[in-house]
Amino acid sequence: MYNLLLVLLMIVSVLIIIAVMMQPAKNDNASTALSGGAADLFSKQKPRGFEAFMQKVTVVLGILFFALSLTLVFISSH
């Protein structure tokens, strides 16, 4: 059981890395660094399409990673 969960944790870890790297990059330039991003304050929009999907996948994989980690700690302590 422990080995199966450990393998699942490794697979989820690799999938998290892939999911984070596939997310679209935010184009921040030098002007937003100097102004503190004040121009983008009122232009926030909900992510749609691929970006929204990748955010949901990342959140689900993060929760799964956390749950598997806690389960492994519980099993190893008993």
C-alpha positions in Angstrom: 0.0 0.0 0.0 2.8 2.4 0.9 4.7 1.7 -2.3 1.6 2.2 -4.4 0.9 5.6 -2.8 4.5 6.6 -3.2 4.4 5.9 -6.9 1.1 7.8 -7.2 2.7 10.7 -5.4 5.6 10.7 -7.9 3.2 10.6 -10.8 1.1 13.5 -9.5 4.3 15.4 -8.8 5.4 15.1 -12.5 1.9 16.0 -13.6 1.9 19.2 -11.5 5.2 20.2 -13.1 3.8 19.7 -16.5 0.5 21.5 -15.7 2.4 24.5 -14.3 4.7 24.7 -17.3 1.8 24.5 -19.8 0.0 27.5 -18.3 0.2 30.6 -20.4 2.7 33.2 -19.2 1.6 36.6 -18.0 3.4 39.3 -20.0 4.8 41.6 -17.3 7.2 44.2 -18.6 9.3 46.8 -17.0 6.6 49.4 -16.8 4.3 47.2 -14.7 7.3 46.5 -12.4 7.9 50.2 -11.8 4.2 51.2 -11.6 3.2 48.3 -9.4 0.7 47.0 -11.9 -1.8 49.8 -11.2 -2.9 49.8 -14.9 -4.1 46.2 -14.5 -6.1 46.9 -11.4 -9.4 47.4 -13.2 -8.8 45.2 -16.2 -9.0 41.8 -14.4 -11.0 39.3 -16.3 -11.9 35.7 -15.5 -9.6 33.3 -17.3 -11.4 31.4 -20.1 -10.7 28.4 -22.3 -7.4 26.7 -22.0 -6.1 29.0 -19.2 -9.2 28.2 -17.0 -8.9 24.5 -17.6 -5.2 24.5 -16.7 -5.8 26.4 -13.5 -8.5 23.9 -12.5 -6.2 20.9 -13.3 -3.4 22.5 -11.3 -5.7 23.0 -8.3 -7.0 19.4 -8.4 -3.5 18.0 -8.7 -2.3 20.2 -5.8 -5.1 18.9 -3.6 -4.4 15.3 -4.7 -0.7 15.8 -3.9 -1.5 17.2 -0.5 -3.9 14.3 0.3 -1.4 11.7 -0.9 1.4 13.3 1.2 -0.8 13.3 4.4 -1.8 9.7 3.8 1.8 8.6 3.4 2.8 10.4 6.6 -0.1 8.7 8.4 0.8 5.2 7.1 4.5 5.6 7.8 3.8 6.7 11.4 1.7 3.7 12.2 
